[in-house]
Amino acid sequence: MRQILPHTGGYMSFLLIFLEVGLMKNLFPMKLSKIIFPAILFLVAATSILLYCIRRGECANPSDWTIGNFVQMNSSDSVVTQDGSGIFYCPASQNNVCWENGEIINSSAIVRHDSLFLFFSVSEYAGINAEQAVSRVGYSVSTDGIHFKRIVRPVLYPDRDQQIDYEWMGGCEAPRVSETNDGRYLMFYTQCNRSCKRLAVATSSDLKTWTKHGPIFRKAYNGKYGNTDSKFASIVSRVVKGKPFVQKINGKYYLYWGSDNLYAAVSENLIDWIPVEDENGDLKKILSPRNNSFDSNLIASGPSAVMTSKGIVLFYSGQNREGAFGDKSYPGQMLGGGQALFSAQKPEKLLARSDQPFVYFKDILGKNTNNRSTPLFLQGLACFKGKWYLFYGNRGLPARIAVCNLKDSELF
């Protein structure tokens, strides 16, 4: 707990001054002071640590609730890239386009029929006019978790449909795919139209053909958040027989979402969602950046949250801040992965969070990713062949993988 010491310094100084004055004034015998001094020091330190942990929602030993001991795979392995040669007839522009010759933006993973599906959003290269680039969602398939076969056609894209006003010209990006208990698949994604980014949802029975249902907050509070930027949805799931499924809590579905700060939302039908508000009628912040921490600058919601025996574990990305309010143990602007624990009964209640990143990113394709130009985000999480596969990446870099054994965790 590196950050606790500064918070206990005031108590320690006061205690030392008190004892020194007491000794000088002979307020208590020297022999007795030798007993009182270390005892009070211990009590003040222990109390300060406890209060700090309660106030910050942290715990001294996070290993008893965090998921896995993830190991980052070598840069020569686990590289998932777009081919760049795919030609696709875009119904929105009514032109043939090279739909994946730009940058991979985000990815998400799910298992079906003993194969690992990796969905990703990729932009159509627009040359110097990057604002005209359009994002679409495609996927690759793997049978071993490392080598992926690319599918040449996107599965979610701007079309001349009811969503055209939300998706043109920006497109569809940041997919997050989950499975329901009845065999349906959900894809939360971000609709971009240059003026606003909105979380939306689509459904499928086979991961290949998707039905769009539009922005997830459009009906909430009479459209109050219809034009509010929203992205990065992490729905709460539970692992059943080695596979995560969407989980209801007290009769409702929950998801976490956002970047900079994280928020929550609830739903009864998985299509229409209601953001959780505070007592002032504003979006309720359930996780925010912390000074002097690896996530002091911003945080972003990661893949699906996972219900465990300890509570709900949410993976998130945290960016370090430069200067006095950042964590000097890590480079400024570095982005690393954290985990946060929420109550299983009250999913908005934070119980604990990582004090250090459990994974951070460096030396990918010869680039130092611990700088502001190449930050990376946690994106996809899947249980595959007895292991957790965690995918991470960002614009201009291939998706990468960290793995850990599912059996190593006693949380399920």
DAZI-V11735 format. One record per residue. N is the residue number from 0. PHI is phi in whole degrees, -180 to 180 (NA if undefined). D_FIRST is the distance of its C-alpha to the first C-alpha in whole Angstrom. Layout:
n->N phi->PHI d_first->D_FIRST
n->N phi->PHI d_first->D_FIRST
//
This chain:
n->0 phi->NA d_first->0
n->1 phi->-63 d_first->4
n->2 phi->-86 d_first->6
n->3 phi->-77 d_first->6
n->4 phi->-55 d_first->8
n->5 phi->-60 d_first->11
n->6 phi->-81 d_first->11
n->7 phi->-97 d_first->12
n->8 phi->-59 d_first->14
n->9 phi->-63 d_first->17
n->10 phi->-64 d_first->17
n->11 phi->-62 d_first->17
n->12 phi->-62 d_first->20
n->13 phi->-61 d_first->22
n->14 phi->-64 d_first->22
n->15 phi->-62 d_first->23
n->16 phi->-63 d_first->26
n->17 phi->-61 d_first->27
n->18 phi->-68 d_first->27
n->19 phi->-64 d_first->29
n->20 phi->-64 d_first->31
n->21 phi->-62 d_first->32
n->22 phi->-68 d_first->32
n->23 phi->-66 d_first->35
n->24 phi->-90 d_first->37
n->25 phi->57 d_first->37
n->26 phi->-73 d_first->36
n->27 phi->-150 d_first->35
n->28 phi->-60 d_first->35
n->29 phi->-61 d_first->34
n->30 phi->-62 d_first->33
n->31 phi->-67 d_first->32
n->32 phi->-64 d_first->29
n->33 phi->-67 d_first->28
n->34 phi->-88 d_first->27
n->35 phi->-67 d_first->26
n->36 phi->-56 d_first->24
n->37 phi->-66 d_first->21
n->38 phi->-64 d_first->21
n->39 phi->-69 d_first->21
n->40 phi->-56 d_first->18
n->41 phi->-62 d_first->16
n->42 phi->-64 d_first->17
n->43 phi->-66 d_first->16
n->44 phi->-63 d_first->13
n->45 phi->-64 d_first->12
n->46 phi->-65 d_first->14
n->47 phi->-63 d_first->12
n->48 phi->-64 d_first->9
n->49 phi->-63 d_first->11
n->50 phi->-64 d_first->13
n->51 phi->-63 d_first->10
n->52 phi->-65 d_first->9
n->53 phi->-65 d_first->13
n->54 phi->-66 d_first->14
n->55 phi->-95 d_first->12
n->56 phi->70 d_first->12
n->57 phi->-111 d_first->9
n->58 phi->-136 d_first->9
n->59 phi->-70 d_first->6
n->60 phi->-129 d_first->9
n->61 phi->-70 d_first->10
n->62 phi->-67 d_first->13
n->63 phi->-85 d_first->15
n->64 phi->-134 d_first->16
n->65 phi->-72 d_first->16
n->66 phi->-94 d_first->19
n->67 phi->74 d_first->20
n->68 phi->-117 d_first->19
n->69 phi->-73 d_first->21
n->70 phi->-119 d_first->22
n->71 phi->-74 d_first->24
n->72 phi->-76 d_first->28
n->73 phi->-62 d_first->30
n->74 phi->-64 d_first->31
n->75 phi->-78 d_first->35
n->76 phi->-107 d_first->34
n->77 phi->54 d_first->33
n->78 phi->-94 d_first->34
n->79 phi->-113 d_first->36
n->80 phi->-129 d_first->38
n->81 phi->-85 d_first->41
n->82 phi->-79 d_first->44
n->83 phi->91 d_first->46
n->84 phi->-106 d_first->49
n->85 phi->-68 d_first->49
n->86 phi->-106 d_first->52
n->87 phi->-138 d_first->52
n->88 phi->-81 d_first->54
n->89 phi->-86 d_first->53
n->90 phi->-69 d_first->54
n->91 phi->-73 d_first->53
n->92 phi->-93 d_first->54
n->93 phi->58 d_first->57
n->94 phi->-138 d_first->56
n->95 phi->-78 d_first->55
n->96 phi->-133 d_first->52
n->97 phi->-85 d_first->50
n->98 phi->-71 d_first->47
n->99 phi->-128 d_first->44
n->100 phi->-97 d_first->45
n->101 phi->-102 d_first->42
n->102 phi->-111 d_first->38
n->103 phi->-69 d_first->36
n->104 phi->-108 d_first->34
n->105 phi->-150 d_first->32
n->106 phi->-143 d_first->32
n->107 phi->-151 d_first->32
n->108 phi->-126 d_first->33
n->109 phi->-157 d_first->35
n->110 phi->-106 d_first->37
n->111 phi->-148 d_first->41
n->112 phi->52 d_first->43
n->113 phi->64 d_first->41
n->114 phi->-124 d_first->40
n->115 phi->-100 d_first->37
n->116 phi->-98 d_first->38
n->117 phi->-114 d_first->36
n->118 phi->-88 d_first->37
n->119 phi->-148 d_first->36
n->120 phi->-102 d_first->38
n->121 phi->-139 d_first->39
n->122 phi->-97 d_first->41
n->123 phi->-79 d_first->45
n->124 phi->-62 d_first->45
n->125 phi->-120 d_first->47
n->126 phi->65 d_first->47
n->127 phi->-73 d_first->47
n->128 phi->-95 d_first->47
n->129 phi->-64 d_first->43
n->130 phi->-67 d_first->44
n->131 phi->-94 d_first->46
n->132 phi->-67 d_first->44
n->133 phi->-120 d_first->44
n->134 phi->-99 d_first->42
n->135 phi->-138 d_first->42
n->136 phi->-107 d_first->41
n->137 phi->-124 d_first->42
n->138 phi->-155 d_first->41
n->139 phi->-127 d_first->41
n->140 phi->-127 d_first->41
n->141 phi->-134 d_first->40
n->142 phi->-105 d_first->41
n->143 phi->-123 d_first->38
n->144 phi->85 d_first->35
n->145 phi->-123 d_first->36
n->146 phi->-96 d_first->39
n->147 phi->-117 d_first->40
n->148 phi->-98 d_first->43
n->149 phi->-79 d_first->44
n->150 phi->-93 d_first->46
n->151 phi->-79 d_first->48
n->152 phi->-119 d_first->48
n->153 phi->-69 d_first->46
n->154 phi->-111 d_first->45
n->155 phi->-140 d_first->44
n->156 phi->-163 d_first->46
n->157 phi->-63 d_first->47
n->158 phi->-138 d_first->51
n->159 phi->-84 d_first->54
n->160 phi->-129 d_first->52
n->161 phi->-70 d_first->51
n->162 phi->-99 d_first->48
n->163 phi->-59 d_first->49
n->164 phi->-68 d_first->49
n->165 phi->-87 d_first->45
n->166 phi->-116 d_first->45
n->167 phi->-124 d_first->47
n->168 phi->-104 d_first->47
n->169 phi->-75 d_first->43
n->170 phi->109 d_first->43
n->171 phi->-122 d_first->41
n->172 phi->-148 d_first->37
n->173 phi->55 d_first->33
n->174 phi->-71 d_first->35
n->175 phi->-136 d_first->33
n->176 phi->-108 d_first->35
n->177 phi->-138 d_first->34
n->178 phi->-122 d_first->37
n->179 phi->-95 d_first->38
n->180 phi->-66 d_first->40
n->181 phi->-96 d_first->43
n->182 phi->89 d_first->43
n->183 phi->-85 d_first->43
n->184 phi->-118 d_first->40
n->185 phi->-112 d_first->38
n->186 phi->-125 d_first->37
n->187 phi->-86 d_first->36
n->188 phi->-148 d_first->36
n->189 phi->-105 d_first->36
n->190 phi->-90 d_first->40
n->191 phi->-124 d_first->40
n->192 phi->-133 d_first->44
n->193 phi->78 d_first->43
n->194 phi->-107 d_first->42
n->195 phi->-159 d_first->40
n->196 phi->-113 d_first->37
n->197 phi->-123 d_first->37
n->198 phi->-69 d_first->36
n->199 phi->-134 d_first->39
n->200 phi->-136 d_first->39
n->201 phi->-133 d_first->42
n->202 phi->-126 d_first->43
n->203 phi->-155 d_first->45
n->204 phi->-107 d_first->46
n->205 phi->-138 d_first->46
n->206 phi->72 d_first->43
n->207 phi->-108 d_first->46
n->208 phi->-112 d_first->48
n->209 phi->-120 d_first->46
n->210 phi->-108 d_first->47
n->211 phi->-81 d_first->45
n->212 phi->-120 d_first->45
n->213 phi->87 d_first->44
n->214 phi->-59 d_first->41
n->215 phi->-79 d_first->39
n->216 phi->-105 d_first->39
n->217 phi->-65 d_first->42
n->218 phi->-96 d_first->43
n->219 phi->-69 d_first->40
n->220 phi->51 d_first->41
n->221 phi->57 d_first->45
n->222 phi->82 d_first->43
n->223 phi->-56 d_first->41
n->224 phi->-108 d_first->38
n->225 phi->-64 d_first->41
n->226 phi->-117 d_first->41
n->227 phi->-95 d_first->37
n->228 phi->-59 d_first->35
n->229 phi->-153 d_first->33
n->230 phi->-163 d_first->31
n->231 phi->62 d_first->29
n->232 phi->-94 d_first->30
n->233 phi->-127 d_first->28
n->234 phi->-81 d_first->30
n->235 phi->-79 d_first->28
n->236 phi->-130 d_first->30
n->237 phi->-128 d_first->30
n->238 phi->-82 d_first->30
n->239 phi->-125 d_first->34
n->240 phi->53 d_first->35
n->241 phi->77 d_first->33
n->242 phi->-143 d_first->33
n->243 phi->-81 d_first->32
n->244 phi->-129 d_first->34
n->245 phi->-59 d_first->34
n->246 phi->-122 d_first->33
n->247 phi->-84 d_first->34
n->248 phi->-130 d_first->32
n->249 phi->54 d_first->34
n->250 phi->81 d_first->37
n->251 phi->-134 d_first->36
n->252 phi->-91 d_first->34
n->253 phi->-126 d_first->31
n->254 phi->-141 d_first->29
n->255 phi->-106 d_first->26
n->256 phi->-156 d_first->27
n->257 phi->118 d_first->27
n->258 phi->-138 d_first->25
n->259 phi->73 d_first->24
n->260 phi->-124 d_first->23
n->261 phi->-108 d_first->23
n->262 phi->-130 d_first->26
n->263 phi->-129 d_first->28
n->264 phi->-150 d_first->31
n->265 phi->-127 d_first->34
n->266 phi->-154 d_first->37
n->267 phi->-104 d_first->40
n->268 phi->-129 d_first->41
n->269 phi->72 d_first->39
n->270 phi->-107 d_first->41
n->271 phi->-102 d_first->41
n->272 phi->-122 d_first->37
n->273 phi->-117 d_first->36
n->274 phi->-63 d_first->33
n->275 phi->-80 d_first->31
n->276 phi->-110 d_first->32
n->277 phi->-91 d_first->30
n->278 phi->-67 d_first->32
n->279 phi->-95 d_first->34
n->280 phi->80 d_first->35
n->281 phi->-102 d_first->33
n->282 phi->-59 d_first->30
n->283 phi->-83 d_first->27
n->284 phi->-79 d_first->24
n->285 phi->-107 d_first->22
n->286 phi->-154 d_first->19
n->287 phi->-135 d_first->19
n->288 phi->-60 d_first->17
n->289 phi->-121 d_first->14
n->290 phi->-65 d_first->14
n->291 phi->59 d_first->12
n->292 phi->-135 d_first->11
n->293 phi->-64 d_first->13
n->294 phi->-111 d_first->15
n->295 phi->-79 d_first->16
n->296 phi->-98 d_first->19
n->297 phi->-157 d_first->20
n->298 phi->-135 d_first->20
n->299 phi->-140 d_first->23
n->300 phi->-66 d_first->23
n->301 phi->-102 d_first->24
n->302 phi->-73 d_first->26
n->303 phi->-55 d_first->27
n->304 phi->-75 d_first->25
n->305 phi->-123 d_first->25
n->306 phi->-78 d_first->25
n->307 phi->-129 d_first->24
n->308 phi->-69 d_first->24
n->309 phi->-97 d_first->21
n->310 phi->143 d_first->22
n->311 phi->-99 d_first->22
n->312 phi->-100 d_first->20
n->313 phi->-110 d_first->20
n->314 phi->-83 d_first->20
n->315 phi->-147 d_first->20
n->316 phi->-102 d_first->20
n->317 phi->-126 d_first->17
n->318 phi->-108 d_first->19
n->319 phi->-76 d_first->17
n->320 phi->-97 d_first->19
n->321 phi->-79 d_first->20
n->322 phi->93 d_first->20
n->323 phi->-66 d_first->18
n->324 phi->-95 d_first->17
n->325 phi->-92 d_first->15
n->326 phi->-93 d_first->12
n->327 phi->-73 d_first->14
n->328 phi->-74 d_first->13
n->329 phi->-131 d_first->15
n->330 phi->-62 d_first->19
n->331 phi->-62 d_first->20
n->332 phi->75 d_first->21
n->333 phi->-64 d_first->20
n->334 phi->-114 d_first->20
n->335 phi->-131 d_first->17
n->336 phi->-95 d_first->17
n->337 phi->-121 d_first->15
n->338 phi->-130 d_first->15
n->339 phi->-127 d_first->16
n->340 phi->-110 d_first->17
n->341 phi->-116 d_first->20
n->342 phi->-67 d_first->22
n->343 phi->-71 d_first->25
n->344 phi->-89 d_first->27
n->345 phi->-128 d_first->26
n->346 phi->-60 d_first->25
n->347 phi->-89 d_first->24
n->348 phi->-92 d_first->22
n->349 phi->-79 d_first->18
n->350 phi->-103 d_first->16
n->351 phi->-162 d_first->13
n->352 phi->-155 d_first->12
n->353 phi->-62 d_first->10
n->354 phi->-89 d_first->7
n->355 phi->-135 d_first->9
n->356 phi->-67 d_first->13
n->357 phi->-82 d_first->14
n->358 phi->-155 d_first->17
n->359 phi->-144 d_first->18
n->360 phi->-121 d_first->22
n->361 phi->-155 d_first->24
n->362 phi->53 d_first->27
n->363 phi->-102 d_first->29
n->364 phi->54 d_first->33
n->365 phi->79 d_first->32
n->366 phi->-101 d_first->31
n->367 phi->-83 d_first->27
n->368 phi->-85 d_first->26
n->369 phi->-90 d_first->23
n->370 phi->-132 d_first->25
n->371 phi->-70 d_first->26
n->372 phi->-82 d_first->29
n->373 phi->-136 d_first->28
n->374 phi->-72 d_first->25
n->375 phi->-124 d_first->25
n->376 phi->-123 d_first->24
n->377 phi->-70 d_first->24
n->378 phi->-132 d_first->27
n->379 phi->-125 d_first->28
n->380 phi->-143 d_first->27
n->381 phi->-147 d_first->30
n->382 phi->-93 d_first->31
n->383 phi->-143 d_first->33
n->384 phi->54 d_first->35
n->385 phi->77 d_first->32
n->386 phi->-134 d_first->29
n->387 phi->-84 d_first->27
n->388 phi->-112 d_first->28
n->389 phi->-110 d_first->26
n->390 phi->-104 d_first->27
n->391 phi->-146 d_first->26
n->392 phi->168 d_first->28
n->393 phi->-171 d_first->30
n->394 phi->-56 d_first->33
n->395 phi->80 d_first->35
n->396 phi->-125 d_first->33
n->397 phi->-69 d_first->34
n->398 phi->-66 d_first->31
n->399 phi->-122 d_first->29
n->400 phi->-132 d_first->28
n->401 phi->-122 d_first->25
n->402 phi->-130 d_first->26
n->403 phi->-153 d_first->24
n->404 phi->-77 d_first->26
n->405 phi->-64 d_first->27
n->406 phi->-70 d_first->28
n->407 phi->-71 d_first->24
n->408 phi->-99 d_first->23
n->409 phi->-101 d_first->24
n->410 phi->-92 d_first->23
n->411 phi->-121 d_first->27
//
